[in-house]
């Protein structure tokens, strides 16, 4: 069977929503506060950063099966992933390609969430020249053979997104923070509240938030895992009804009222 053939997660005993364990997708707040804003405007088009402080940290390197551009420690981590894949599964290694790493744009279909490709900390991979189909709830067979190697090096697997994105791997939130603490990334000096979900964030935590808001308010908010304008407005409505500060941000007090963990 071809490595690019799609298969069901359940067939292989995988719950895609919990497959990353404790790793979190890097939140927009983390990236913007700790690293900075790559450029002044975003849409669905792929563009280069214009922020010189970020450009100074970009590295272009051949990581084995392909060449990439990205934030220097992320490129180094990706190179280590490729070395391990080459050593452990040469068949998959020889079939790997990419749709790119550094690409300043919004998350596909979003008008608010900045893709982590914008910092060059995410990679989209192909197998046998084919891209895993977006949000079909399935996965290419070859990706099942290598996703744990990516995770070993701190990459969050996009299979866990509400809109399944199995060809997507990105450096997790925890590792971004660690690199900043270690000086591997030059920080903009911002502070990040660990207990906040905010506009532009995406991931399983946002999906859970949207589901709970629907249950508590009896609404039909899309549970797409993207904290956009409708989610912010719904958070504000929940805060209004429960006597909380109406700021559209899910901090500790709002999370406690909702009964969710951050």
Secondary structure as GFF3:
##gff-version 3
##sequence-region A 1 262
A	DSSP	beta_strand	6	8	.	.	.	ID=ss1
A	DSSP	three_ten_helix	10	12	.	.	.	ID=ss2
A	DSSP	alpha_helix	28	34	.	.	.	ID=ss3
A	DSSP	alpha_helix	52	55	.	.	.	ID=ss4
A	DSSP	beta_strand	58	62	.	.	.	ID=ss5
A	DSSP	beta_strand	67	71	.	.	.	ID=ss6
A	DSSP	alpha_helix	72	88	.	.	.	ID=ss7
A	DSSP	alpha_helix	90	95	.	.	.	ID=ss8
A	DSSP	beta_strand	96	100	.	.	.	ID=ss9
A	DSSP	three_ten_helix	116	119	.	.	.	ID=ss10
A	DSSP	beta_strand	122	127	.	.	.	ID=ss11
A	DSSP	beta_strand	130	131	.	.	.	ID=ss12
A	DSSP	beta_strand	138	140	.	.	.	ID=ss13
A	DSSP	alpha_helix	141	144	.	.	.	ID=ss14
A	DSSP	alpha_helix	147	152	.	.	.	ID=ss15
A	DSSP	beta_strand	155	157	.	.	.	ID=ss16
A	DSSP	three_ten_helix	158	160	.	.	.	ID=ss17
A	DSSP	beta_strand	168	171	.	.	.	ID=ss18
A	DSSP	alpha_helix	173	182	.	.	.	ID=ss19
A	DSSP	alpha_helix	204	217	.	.	.	ID=ss20
A	DSSP	alpha_helix	229	241	.	.	.	ID=ss21
A	DSSP	alpha_helix	252	258	.	.	.	ID=ss22
###
